[in-house]
Amino acid sequence: MNATTLIREYLLLGLRFDRVEEGYVDAYTGDPQLRRIVADEPPPQPADLARQARRLLAELPAVDLEPARADFIGAHLRALECAARKFAGEQVGFVDEVEAYFDVRITKGDPERYRQAHARLDEVLGGSGPLADRMQAYRAAEQVPPERLEECIHAFSSALRDRVREMYPLPETETITYEVVTDKPWSGFNYYLGDYRSRVAVNADLKQQMSNLPRLVAHESYPGHHTEHCRKEAGLVRRAGQDEQTIFLVNTPQCLMAEGLADLGLYAAVGPDWGGWAAEIYADLGLAFDGERAQAVAEATTALADVRQDAALMLHDEHRDVDEVVAYLKRWLLVDDDRARQMLRFLASPLWRAYTSTYVEGYRLLRGWLDARPAEVSLAERFGRLLDEPLIPSALRAA
């Protein structure tokens, strides 16, 4: 089998997963004929998909591909093989499932670290009374007025776009359409449409906070998902002919890399002192925002990121009662019952249950890799590699 044939078979395999679970193909910008072929086939059987993945994995070492491409395709075939076995009804341990999907091994976080984060939040928020009450009051006070949400989104998108295009040139035709939606398990979602176009949906049910909105726009748009898709389409696909990059599959190492990159978008584009920058943009809109305080709260709550992964482990690995998991989320994340149960919706979704690890482990791995860069390499240059290269988690760990 030559490289062209193997990659074509990989793309067909990935597209078949969308017929087993709609939404498994997050984005596909390749040859539309392959979509038509899959649409005309009989419904795929998961056990057959697992066999196809194993066959391609066995063929891969003999195919003439540069090592980074072969490693990328191999990691994704292993993820698909595991997913197909699960769809076929095989019981796979949650930790093993996450490792097969995302090329990382997960463990529970350290409650002592959470206690230290709470102590820092207590200091930053001030006042008296239960910390959870004060945290919820703080969040409520900094909600974006619903009637101003779209205006704020566009203001941050425009400001970030100007910065990012100077750092990482994008095609002149790139564009994003924003929409506000409800009844979704996530806060924001990027639908990449190909040809440098994205549709970004923001969930109004979650009452977007002023401190989170800049991060959300950076995550979904500039320099996050939209920017990565555009750069890879222009570079890896159109210039380098790496057609395996035309498909983006849920529950694969691509996702961990993409979510880690996107969560670091504001850090890469603006820097750690983003609070003052955001306050200026809000001021132009006539909205008051304490950027310094928001920045301090965000730094403290970063240490609580593992709590969501703990909850997933409790639910799927330890088989704890749902109400016990909700109580754990409420205790450590300082959220109310409604917000905890909204989080649980995501953690309990058959398609998304493992996905929380992409944010937790993605941020940890990529932030460590960015900060461990050689002295002569700038943050912008190092982050640019994430946008432009087909990297996987094990490649970053090896580096």
HUKAFEN-V760933 format. One record per backbone hydrogen bond with DSSP energy under -0.5 kcal/mol. NH is the residue of the N-H (numbers start at 1). CO is the residue of the C=O. If there is no record, write none. Layout:
nh = {NH,NH}
co = {CO,CO}
This chain:
nh = {6,7,8,9,10,11,12,13,14,15,16,17,17,18,18,19,20,20,21,24,26,26,27,29,34,35,36,37,38,39,40,41,41,48,49,50,51,52,53,54,55,56,57,58,59,60,61,62,63,65,69,70,71,72,73,74,75,76,77,78,79,80,81,82,83,84,85,86,87,88,89,90,92,97,98,99,100,101,102,103,106,111,113,114,115,116,117,118,119,120,121,122,123,124,125,126,134,135,136,137,138,139,140,141,142,142,143,144,148,149,149,152,153,154,155,156,157,158,159,160,161,162,163,164,165,166,167,168,174,175,177,179,181,181,189,191,191,192,193,193,194,197,198,199,200,201,201,202,203,204,204,206,207,210,213,214,216,217,218,219,220,221,222,224,225,226,227,228,229,230,231,232,233,234,235,236,237,238,239,239,240,241,242,243,245,246,247,248,250,255,256,257,258,259,260,261,262,263,264,264,265,268,269,270,271,274,278,279,280,281,282,283,284,285,285,286,287,291,294,295,296,297,298,299,300,301,302,303,303,304,305,307,308,309,310,311,312,313,314,315,316,317,318,320,325,326,327,328,329,330,331,332,333,334,340,341,342,343,344,345,346,347,348,349,349,353,355,356,357,358,359,359,360,361,362,362,363,364,365,366,367,368,369,370,371,372,373,377,378,382,383,384,385,385,386,386,387,388,389,391,395,396,397,398,399}
co = {2,3,4,5,6,7,8,9,10,11,12,13,14,14,15,16,16,17,17,21,24,248,248,246,31,31,32,33,34,35,36,37,38,45,45,46,47,48,49,50,51,52,53,54,55,56,57,59,60,63,66,66,67,68,69,70,71,72,73,74,75,76,77,78,79,80,81,82,83,84,86,85,90,93,94,95,96,97,98,99,104,109,110,110,111,112,113,114,115,116,117,118,119,120,121,122,130,131,132,133,134,135,136,137,138,139,140,208,145,145,146,148,149,150,151,152,153,154,155,156,157,158,159,160,161,162,163,164,171,196,198,200,179,202,201,189,199,190,191,197,197,194,175,191,177,189,199,179,187,181,202,203,204,142,209,210,212,213,214,215,216,217,217,218,219,220,221,224,225,226,227,228,229,230,231,232,232,233,234,235,235,237,236,241,242,243,244,27,24,252,252,253,254,255,256,257,258,259,260,261,262,264,265,266,266,272,274,275,276,277,278,279,280,281,282,283,282,289,290,291,292,293,294,295,296,297,298,299,300,301,302,304,305,305,306,307,308,309,310,311,312,313,313,314,321,322,323,324,325,326,327,328,329,330,336,337,338,339,340,341,342,343,344,345,346,349,352,352,354,355,355,356,356,357,357,358,359,360,361,362,363,364,365,366,367,368,370,374,376,378,379,380,381,382,382,383,383,384,385,389,392,392,393,394,395}
